Amino acid sequence: MTPIRSPFQGSAAPAEMLDNAIAFAQTCGDRHERRAVFSTAFIGLCGTGVPVSLIVGERYAHFVFGLLVPSTLALLATLVSTWATLIRPFEKWRLFRRVQFISELERARYQRHLPPYAGPDRDERLLAYIDDTTSLLLDAWGKLLPTPEDLARLVAPPTSPHQPAP
């Protein structure tokens, strides 16, 4: 896995900082896109594999195809589903793509000297945009991280609707 480079490393010019921020958002978006597609495909394949395995288990190697493979597939699907619930790859993918596309539009405005980058303070305005976008990104990212309550639900025993609440 390639380490993600910070958008602010080795940058001097505001345009270079924005290019680095766009590359950062694209790299993160690509990473979360792969995770989202993997988790969806894996869960779907496991779900499809269970009935197929049960049908095959009716004729051949009942223990392996009728019991072992379906339970293993169900376990793996549950683990990947829990992992995807915790890391929320679809939300992170959407977040980084949105930042990437909006920043690409800002870069086009900056390069073409369009408002708000038409005046002599265009570099300062671009730096302010980068700062604001970074703050918003970090704030949105923090809301997507698993909370202690999310983690506690994973280890808490399931409650029955017929049992009184403690």
URLINGI-V83582 format. One record per backbone hydrogen bond with DSSP energy under -1.0 kcal/mol. NH is the residue of the N-H (numbers start at 0). CO is the residue of the C=O. If there is no record, write none. Layout:
BEGIN
{{NH/CO} {NH/CO}}
END
This chain:
BEGIN
{{8/5} {16/12} {17/13} {18/14} {19/15} {20/16} {21/17} {22/18} {23/19} {24/20} {25/21} {26/22} {27/23} {28/24} {29/25} {30/26} {31/27} {32/28} {33/29} {34/30} {35/31} {36/32} {37/33} {38/34} {39/35} {40/36} {41/37} {42/38} {43/39} {44/40} {45/41} {46/42} {47/43} {48/44} {49/45} {51/47} {52/48} {53/49} {54/50} {55/51} {56/52} {58/55} {59/55} {64/60} {65/61} {67/62} {68/63} {70/66} {71/67} {72/68} {73/69} {74/70} {75/71} {76/72} {77/73} {78/74} {79/75} {80/76} {81/77} {82/78} {83/79} {84/80} {85/81} {86/82} {87/83} {91/87} {92/88} {93/89} {94/90} {95/91} {96/92} {97/93} {98/94} {99/95} {100/96} {101/97} {102/98} {103/99} {104/100} {105/101} {106/102} {107/103} {108/104} {109/105} {110/106} {111/107} {112/109} {113/108} {116/113} {121/118} {124/120} {125/121} {126/122} {127/123} {128/124} {129/125} {130/126} {131/127} {132/128} {133/129} {134/130} {135/131} {136/132} {137/133} {138/134} {139/135} {140/136} {141/137} {142/138} {143/140} {150/146} {151/147} {152/148} {155/151} {162/159}}
END
